[in-house]
Amino acid sequence: MTNTIEQEEELDLSGEWIGHYPGHYDECIRITQNGEDIEALKITGDDYVPAGAITWRANLRTGRGVGQVAEQEFRNPRFIPGKLEVLNPERIIFTWEDYGHVEYRKDD
């Protein structure tokens, strides 16, 4: 039996994911993973954070991260604290502190 850290090191979340952003619609992101560090880029953008922009970053081991928020037309973009939760290899949740969360499913 492997311990939690070994399981996390084996977990690769890289690829395309679909998430439902409250008040918007389903959006696609592309996750890249470098060891424990994960970065999610928007493939589909919205009026606040456009396609090609980072939507969040997190550490797989700790779950701690930052998520990007902005005003309409990507004005005043900034990163705020957030948390990544891995439900299983096909489902994850990222929560922006004081802004809510998005659940993503792997898009195969």
N, C-alpha and C positions, 0 to 999 in steps of 0.2 A: 504494500500500500504506500502511495506517495504522500508526502506532506503537502500542505496548502501552498507553500512557496513554489515547490516543484510543479504543482498543477498550474499555477499562474504563469510560470515560465514557459510551459508547454502551450498555453492558451494563446492563439494568434487571432486577434480580432480584425486584422487587415481585410479590406475589401469594401464593397458597397453595402450600405444599410439604408433602410427607409424608416423615417420617423414622422409622427403626426405632431406638428407644432400647433398648440392651441391658438385659435383665432386665425389660423392660416389654413394650410392644407398639408398633405403628405409631401415631404421633401426628402431628397436623396443626399446622403453624405458619403464621403470616401474616408475610411479610416486607414491611417498608416501607423505601423507600430515599430518602434525601435527598442527592443528589450522590454522594459516595464513602462516606457513612455509612449503614450498614444496621442495622436492628433487627428481631429475630425475636420475635414474641409467640406464646405457645402458644394454639392454638384448643382442642386436646385436652390436658388436663392429666393428671398422675399423682399418686401419693402424695407426691411430693417437691416438684415445681414445678407449681402448678395452672394451669388454663385462665385466660387473661387476664394471666398474668405474663410478663415478659421472660425468654426462655430464653438468648439471647445477643445481643451487639452486636459489630459489626466494621467496619473500614475496608476498603473494596473495593480500594484501591490497595496498601495494605501487607499486608492479610490479618490484621493484629493486631486482637485484640478481647478481650472478656471474656464468660465464660459463667456463668450462675447455677446454683448448686448449693444444696441444702438437706437437712436431715434430714426424716424422715417428718412429714407434716402441715404442711409448709412452715415448719418450725422452723429457726431460725438460718440464714435465707437469706443468701447472700453471692455476690459475683462474684469469679471467679478468672480468671487469664490464659487466653487461648485463641487459636485461629488459624482463619481461614476460608480454605478452598481451593476455588476455582471450577474444576471439571473441565470444564464446558461450560455453556451457558445453561440446561440442563435438570437438571444434577446439581452439587451442592455438598457439601462436607464441613466440619463444624465440629468442632474438637478442643478439649476442655477439658483444660488442663494437668493431668496426673496422674490424670485421670478417664476418659479414652477419647474416642471420637469418634462422631458420628452422620452417616450419609450421607443426604442428602435428595434427593428427586426432585420436579420441578415437577408440581403437580396441576392439570391443565387441564380 
